[in-house]
Amino acid sequence: IHDTKTSIKELNKLRYPEPKVYTARGIGELREKKLNMSQAAFSFVCNTKLSTLQKWETGVNRPPPPIHRLFQIIDNGGLHCIANPQV
């Protein structure tokens, strides 16, 4: 049986980039300028508490690496994948 899973070695060959690191300002700009969303709506999309998003946007806390990847996906037009998972 042939294993069709992509390995880390193969991803490195494809030069799979590290996620962009979003600063507090960058998170707010993504939410406000690119998506025109309220904090409540964006926290819902990110599956996090409103207070957590507020801490990220004010720089009190930094989001963990998987959230930076989520932001990058959303930033690159992936919000429709979250809104329409069957597509």
C-alpha distances in whole Angstrom, upper triangle without the diagonal:
4,6,9,12,15,16,20,20,19,21,24,23,24,27,27,30,31,33,37,39,41,45,47,49,45,44,48,48,44,45,49,49,45,45,48,47,49,48,47,45,43,43,41,39,38,38,40,44,47,48,45,45,49,48,46,48,51,49,50,46,43,40,37,34,32,35,36,32,33,37,35,33,36,38,36,36,34,36,35,32,33,36,33,30,29,30
4,6,9,12,13,17,17,15,18,21,20,20,24,23,27,28,30,34,36,38,42,44,46,43,42,45,45,41,43,46,46,43,42,46,45,47,46,45,43,41,41,40,37,36,36,38,42,45,46,43,43,47,46,43,46,49,47,48,44,41,38,35,32,30,33,33,30,31,34,32,30,33,35,33,33,31,34,33,29,31,34,32,28,28,28
4,6,9,10,14,14,13,15,18,18,18,21,20,24,25,27,30,33,35,39,41,42,39,38,42,42,38,39,43,43,40,39,43,42,44,42,42,40,38,37,36,34,32,33,35,39,41,43,39,39,43,42,40,42,45,43,44,40,37,34,31,28,26,29,29,26,27,31,29,27,30,32,30,31,28,31,30,27,28,31,29,26,26,26
4,6,9,13,13,11,13,16,16,16,19,18,21,23,24,28,30,33,36,39,40,37,36,39,39,35,37,40,40,36,36,40,39,41,40,40,37,35,35,34,31,30,30,33,37,39,41,38,37,41,41,38,40,43,41,42,39,35,32,29,26,24,27,27,24,25,28,26,24,27,29,27,27,25,28,27,24,25,28,26,23,23,23
4,6,10,11,10,11,14,14,14,17,15,19,20,21,25,27,29,33,35,37,34,32,36,36,32,34,37,37,34,34,37,36,38,37,37,35,32,32,31,28,27,27,30,34,36,38,34,34,38,37,34,36,39,38,39,35,32,29,26,23,21,24,24,20,22,25,23,21,25,27,25,25,23,25,25,22,23,26,25,22,22,22
4,7,8,6,7,10,11,11,13,12,15,17,18,22,24,27,30,33,34,31,30,34,34,30,32,36,35,32,32,36,35,37,36,36,34,31,31,31,28,26,27,29,33,35,37,33,33,36,35,32,34,37,36,37,33,30,27,24,21,19,22,22,18,20,23,21,19,23,24,22,24,21,24,25,21,23,26,25,22,23,22
4,5,5,6,9,10,11,12,11,15,16,18,22,24,27,30,33,34,31,31,34,34,31,33,36,36,33,33,37,36,38,37,37,35,32,32,32,29,27,28,30,33,36,37,33,33,36,35,32,34,37,35,36,32,29,26,23,20,19,22,22,19,21,24,22,21,24,26,24,26,23,26,27,24,25,29,28,25,26,26
4,5,5,6,9,10,10,9,12,13,15,19,21,24,27,30,32,29,28,32,32,29,31,35,35,32,32,36,35,37,35,36,34,31,31,31,28,26,27,28,32,34,35,31,31,34,33,30,32,34,32,33,30,26,24,21,17,17,20,19,17,19,22,20,20,23,24,23,25,23,26,27,24,25,29,28,26,27,27
4,5,5,6,9,10,10,13,14,17,21,23,26,29,32,34,31,31,35,34,32,34,37,37,34,35,38,38,40,38,39,37,34,34,34,32,29,31,32,35,37,38,34,34,37,36,33,35,37,35,36,33,29,27,24,20,20,23,22,20,22,25,22,22,26,26,25,27,25,29,30,27,28,32,31,29,30,29
4,5,5,6,9,9,13,15,17,21,23,26,30,33,34,31,31,34,34,31,33,36,36,33,33,37,37,39,38,38,36,33,33,34,31,29,30,32,36,37,38,35,34,37,36,33,35,38,35,37,34,30,28,25,21,20,23,22,19,22,24,21,21,24,25,23,25,23,27,28,25,26,30,29,26,27,26
4,5,5,6,6,9,11,14,17,20,23,26,29,30,27,27,30,30,27,29,33,32,29,30,33,33,35,34,35,33,30,30,30,27,25,27,29,32,34,35,31,30,34,33,29,31,34,32,33,30,27,24,21,18,17,20,18,15,18,20,17,17,21,21,19,22,20,24,25,22,24,27,27,24,25,24
4,5,5,6,9,10,14,17,19,22,26,29,30,27,27,31,30,28,30,34,33,30,31,35,35,37,35,37,35,31,32,32,29,27,29,30,34,35,36,32,31,34,33,30,32,34,32,33,30,26,24,22,18,18,21,19,17,20,21,19,19,23,23,21,24,22,26,27,25,26,30,30,27,29,28
4,5,8,11,13,16,19,22,25,28,32,33,29,30,33,32,30,33,36,34,32,33,36,37,39,38,39,37,34,34,35,32,30,32,33,37,38,39,36,34,37,36,33,34,37,35,37,34,30,28,25,22,21,24,22,19,22,24,21,21,24,24,22,25,24,27,28,26,28,31,31,29,30,28
4,5,9,12,15,17,20,23,27,30,30,27,27,31,30,27,30,32,31,28,29,33,34,36,35,36,34,31,32,32,29,27,30,31,35,36,37,34,32,35,35,31,32,35,33,35,32,29,26,24,20,20,22,20,17,20,21,18,18,21,21,18,21,20,24,25,23,25,28,28,26,27,25
4,6,9,12,14,17,20,24,27,28,24,25,28,27,25,28,31,29,27,28,32,32,34,33,35,33,30,30,31,28,26,29,30,33,34,35,32,30,33,32,29,30,32,30,32,30,26,24,22,18,18,20,18,15,19,19,16,17,20,20,18,21,20,24,25,23,25,28,28,27,28,26
4,7,9,12,15,18,21,25,25,22,22,26,25,22,25,28,27,24,25,29,29,31,30,32,30,26,27,28,25,23,25,26,30,31,32,28,27,30,29,26,27,30,28,30,27,23,21,19,15,15,17,15,12,15,16,13,13,17,17,15,18,17,20,22,20,21,25,25,23,25,24
4,6,8,12,15,18,21,22,19,19,23,22,20,22,25,24,22,23,27,27,29,28,30,28,24,25,26,23,21,24,25,28,29,30,26,25,27,26,23,24,27,25,27,24,20,18,17,13,13,15,12,10,14,14,11,12,16,15,14,17,16,20,22,20,21,25,25,24,26,25
4,6,9,12,15,19,20,17,17,21,20,18,21,24,24,22,23,26,26,28,26,28,26,23,23,25,22,19,22,22,25,26,27,23,22,25,23,20,21,24,21,23,21,17,15,13,10,11,12,10,8,12,13,10,12,15,15,14,18,17,20,22,21,21,24,26,24,27,26
4,6,9,12,15,17,13,14,17,17,15,17,20,20,18,19,22,22,24,22,24,23,19,19,21,18,16,19,19,22,23,23,20,18,21,20,17,18,21,19,21,18,14,12,11,8,9,9,6,5,9,9,7,9,12,11,12,15,14,16,19,18,18,21,23,22,25,24
4,6,10,13,13,10,11,15,14,12,15,18,18,16,17,20,21,22,21,23,22,18,19,21,19,16,19,19,22,22,23,19,17,20,19,15,16,18,17,19,17,13,12,12,9,11,10,6,7,10,8,6,10,12,10,11,15,15,17,20,19,19,22,24,24,27,25
4,6,10,11,9,10,13,13,12,15,18,18,17,18,21,20,21,19,22,21,18,18,21,19,16,19,18,20,20,20,17,15,17,16,12,13,15,13,16,13,10,9,10,8,10,9,6,8,11,9,9,12,13,12,14,17,17,18,22,21,21,23,26,25,29,28
4,7,8,5,6,9,10,9,12,14,14,14,15,17,17,18,16,19,18,15,15,18,16,14,17,16,18,17,18,15,12,14,13,9,10,12,11,14,12,9,8,10,10,11,9,6,9,10,8,8,12,12,11,13,16,16,17,20,20,19,22,25,25,28,27
4,5,5,6,9,10,10,12,14,15,15,17,18,18,18,16,19,19,16,16,19,18,16,19,17,18,17,17,14,12,13,12,8,8,9,8,11,10,8,9,12,12,14,12,9,13,14,11,12,16,15,14,17,19,20,20,23,24,22,25,28,28,31,30
4,5,5,6,9,10,11,12,14,15,16,16,16,15,13,16,17,14,14,18,17,15,18,16,16,14,14,12,10,9,9,6,4,6,5,9,9,8,9,13,14,16,13,11,15,15,12,14,17,16,15,18,20,20,20,24,24,22,24,28,28,32,31
4,5,5,6,9,10,10,11,13,14,15,15,15,13,17,18,15,16,19,18,17,20,18,18,16,16,15,12,11,12,9,6,8,8,12,12,11,13,16,17,18,15,13,16,16,13,14,18,16,14,18,19,20,20,23,25,23,25,28,29,32,31
4,5,5,6,9,10,10,10,12,14,14,15,14,17,17,14,15,18,17,15,18,17,19,17,17,15,12,13,13,10,8,11,11,14,14,12,12,15,15,16,13,11,13,13,10,11,14,13,10,14,16,17,17,20,21,20,22,25,26,29,28
4,5,5,6,9,10,10,11,12,12,12,10,14,13,10,11,14,13,12,15,14,15,13,14,12,9,10,11,8,6,9,10,13,12,10,10,13,13,14,11,9,12,11,8,10,13,11,10,14,15,16,15,18,19,18,19,23,23,27,26
4,5,5,6,8,9,10,10,10,10,9,12,13,10,12,15,14,13,16,15,15,13,14,13,9,9,11,9,6,9,11,13,14,13,13,16,17,18,14,13,16,14,11,13,16,13,12,16,17,17,16,20,21,19,20,24,25,28,28
4,5,5,5,7,9,9,10,11,11,15,14,12,14,17,16,15,19,18,19,16,17,17,13,13,15,12,9,12,13,17,17,15,15,18,18,19,16,14,16,15,11,13,15,12,10,14,15,16,15,19,21,20,20,24,25,28,27
4,6,6,5,6,8,9,11,11,14,13,10,12,15,13,12,16,16,17,16,17,16,12,14,15,12,10,14,15,18,17,15,14,17,17,16,13,12,13,12,8,10,11,9,7,10,11,13,12,15,17,16,17,20,21,25,23
4,6,6,5,6,6,7,7,10,9,7,10,12,11,11,14,14,15,13,15,14,10,11,14,12,10,13,15,17,17,16,14,17,18,17,14,13,15,13,9,12,13,10,9,13,13,13,12,15,17,15,16,19,21,24,23
4,6,6,4,6,7,9,12,11,9,12,15,14,14,17,17,17,15,17,17,13,13,16,14,11,14,16,19,19,18,18,21,21,21,17,17,18,16,13,15,16,13,12,15,15,16,14,17,20,18,18,22,24,27,26
4,6,6,8,11,12,15,14,12,16,18,16,17,20,20,21,18,20,20,16,16,19,17,14,16,18,21,21,20,19,22,22,22,19,17,19,17,14,15,16,13,11,14,14,16,15,17,20,19,19,22,24,27,26
4,6,8,12,13,16,14,12,15,17,14,15,19,19,21,19,21,20,16,17,20,17,15,18,20,23,22,20,19,21,21,20,17,16,17,15,12,12,13,10,8,10,10,12,11,14,16,16,16,19,21,24,22
4,5,9,11,13,10,9,12,13,11,13,16,17,18,17,19,19,15,16,19,17,15,18,20,23,22,20,19,21,21,20,16,16,17,14,11,13,13,9,9,11,10,11,9,12,14,14,13,16,19,22,20
4,7,10,12,10,9,13,14,13,15,18,18,19,16,19,19,15,16,19,17,15,18,20,23,23,22,20,23,24,23,19,19,20,17,14,16,16,13,12,15,13,15,12,15,18,16,16,19,21,24,23
4,6,8,6,6,10,11,10,12,14,15,15,13,16,16,13,13,17,16,13,17,19,21,21,20,18,21,22,21,17,18,19,16,14,16,16,12,13,16,14,15,12,14,17,15,14,18,20,23,22
4,5,5,6,9,10,11,12,14,14,13,10,13,14,11,11,15,14,12,15,18,19,19,19,18,21,23,22,18,19,20,17,15,18,19,15,16,19,18,18,15,17,19,17,16,20,22,25,25
4,6,5,6,8,10,10,12,11,10,7,9,10,7,7,11,11,9,12,15,16,16,16,15,18,20,19,15,17,19,16,14,17,18,15,16,19,18,18,15,18,20,17,17,21,22,26,26
4,6,5,6,9,10,10,10,8,6,9,11,9,9,13,13,13,15,17,18,17,18,16,19,21,20,16,18,20,17,16,19,19,16,18,21,20,19,16,18,19,16,16,19,21,24,25
4,6,5,6,9,10,10,10,9,12,13,10,12,15,15,14,17,19,20,19,19,17,20,21,19,16,18,19,15,14,17,17,13,15,18,17,16,12,14,16,13,12,16,18,21,21
4,5,5,6,8,9,10,8,12,11,8,10,13,12,11,15,17,18,17,16,14,16,17,16,12,14,15,12,10,14,14,11,12,15,14,14,11,13,15,12,12,16,17,21,21
4,5,5,6,5,6,5,9,8,6,9,11,11,11,14,16,16,15,14,12,14,16,15,11,14,15,12,11,15,15,13,15,18,17,16,13,16,16,13,14,17,18,22,22
4,5,5,6,7,8,11,11,10,12,15,14,15,18,19,20,18,18,15,17,18,16,13,16,16,13,13,16,16,13,16,18,17,15,12,14,15,11,11,15,15,19,20
4,5,8,10,11,14,13,11,14,16,15,15,19,20,21,19,18,15,16,17,14,11,14,14,10,10,13,12,10,13,15,13,11,8,11,11,8,8,12,13,16,17
4,5,9,10,12,10,9,12,14,12,13,17,17,18,16,14,11,12,13,11,8,11,11,8,8,12,11,9,12,15,14,12,10,13,13,9,11,15,14,18,19
4,7,9,12,10,10,13,15,14,15,18,19,19,17,16,12,13,15,12,10,13,14,10,12,15,14,13,16,18,18,15,13,15,14,11,12,15,15,18,20
4,7,8,7,7,10,11,11,13,16,16,16,13,13,10,12,14,12,10,13,15,12,13,16,16,15,17,20,20,18,15,18,18,14,16,19,18,22,23
4,5,5,7,9,10,11,13,14,16,15,13,14,12,14,17,16,13,16,18,15,15,19,19,18,20,23,23,21,18,21,21,17,18,22,21,25,26
4,5,5,6,9,10,11,12,14,14,13,14,13,16,18,18,14,17,19,16,16,19,20,18,19,23,22,21,18,21,22,18,19,22,23,27,27
4,5,5,6,9,10,11,12,11,11,13,12,15,18,18,15,17,20,18,17,21,22,20,21,25,25,24,21,24,25,21,22,26,26,30,31
4,5,5,6,9,10,11,9,8,9,9,11,15,15,12,14,17,15,14,18,19,18,19,23,23,22,20,23,23,20,21,25,24,28,29
4,5,5,6,9,10,10,9,9,8,12,14,14,11,12,15,13,12,16,17,15,16,20,20,19,17,20,21,18,19,23,23,27,27
4,5,5,6,8,8,9,10,11,14,17,18,14,15,18,17,15,18,20,18,18,22,23,22,20,23,24,21,22,26,26,30,31
4,5,5,6,5,5,8,9,12,16,17,14,15,18,17,16,19,21,19,20,23,24,24,22,26,26,23,25,28,28,32,32
4,6,5,6,5,5,6,10,13,14,11,11,15,14,12,15,18,16,16,20,21,21,19,23,23,21,23,26,26,30,30
4,6,8,8,8,9,13,15,16,13,13,16,15,13,16,18,16,16,19,21,21,19,23,24,21,23,26,27,31,30
4,6,8,9,11,15,18,19,16,16,19,19,16,19,22,20,19,23,24,24,23,27,27,25,27,30,31,34,34
4,5,6,9,13,15,17,15,14,18,18,16,18,21,20,19,23,25,25,24,28,28,26,28,31,31,35,35
4,7,10,13,16,18,16,16,20,20,18,21,23,22,22,26,27,27,26,29,29,27,29,32,32,36,36
4,7,9,13,15,13,13,17,17,16,18,21,20,20,24,25,25,24,27,27,25,27,30,29,33,34
4,6,9,12,10,10,13,14,13,15,18,18,18,21,23,22,21,25,25,22,25,28,27,31,31
4,7,8,6,7,10,10,10,13,15,15,15,18,20,19,18,22,21,19,22,25,24,27,28
4,6,6,7,9,10,11,13,15,16,17,19,21,19,19,23,21,19,22,25,23,27,27
4,5,5,7,9,10,11,13,14,15,17,19,17,18,22,20,19,22,24,22,26,26
4,5,5,6,9,10,11,12,14,15,17,15,16,19,17,15,19,21,19,22,22
4,5,5,6,8,10,10,12,14,15,14,14,17,16,14,17,19,18,22,22
4,5,5,6,9,10,10,12,14,13,14,18,17,15,19,21,20,23,23
4,5,5,6,9,10,11,13,11,13,16,14,14,17,19,18,21,20
4,5,5,6,8,10,11,9,10,13,11,10,14,16,15,18,18
4,5,5,6,8,10,9,9,13,13,12,15,17,17,20,20
4,5,5,6,9,8,10,13,13,13,16,18,18,21,19
4,5,5,7,5,7,10,9,10,13,14,14,17,16
4,5,5,5,5,8,9,9,11,13,14,17,15
4,6,7,8,11,12,12,14,16,17,20,18
4,6,8,10,11,13,14,16,16,19,17
4,6,7,9,10,11,13,14,16,14
4,5,5,7,9,10,11,13,11
4,5,5,6,9,10,13,12
4,5,5,6,8,10,8
4,6,5,5,8,7
4,6,6,9,9
4,6,9,9
4,6,6
4,6
4
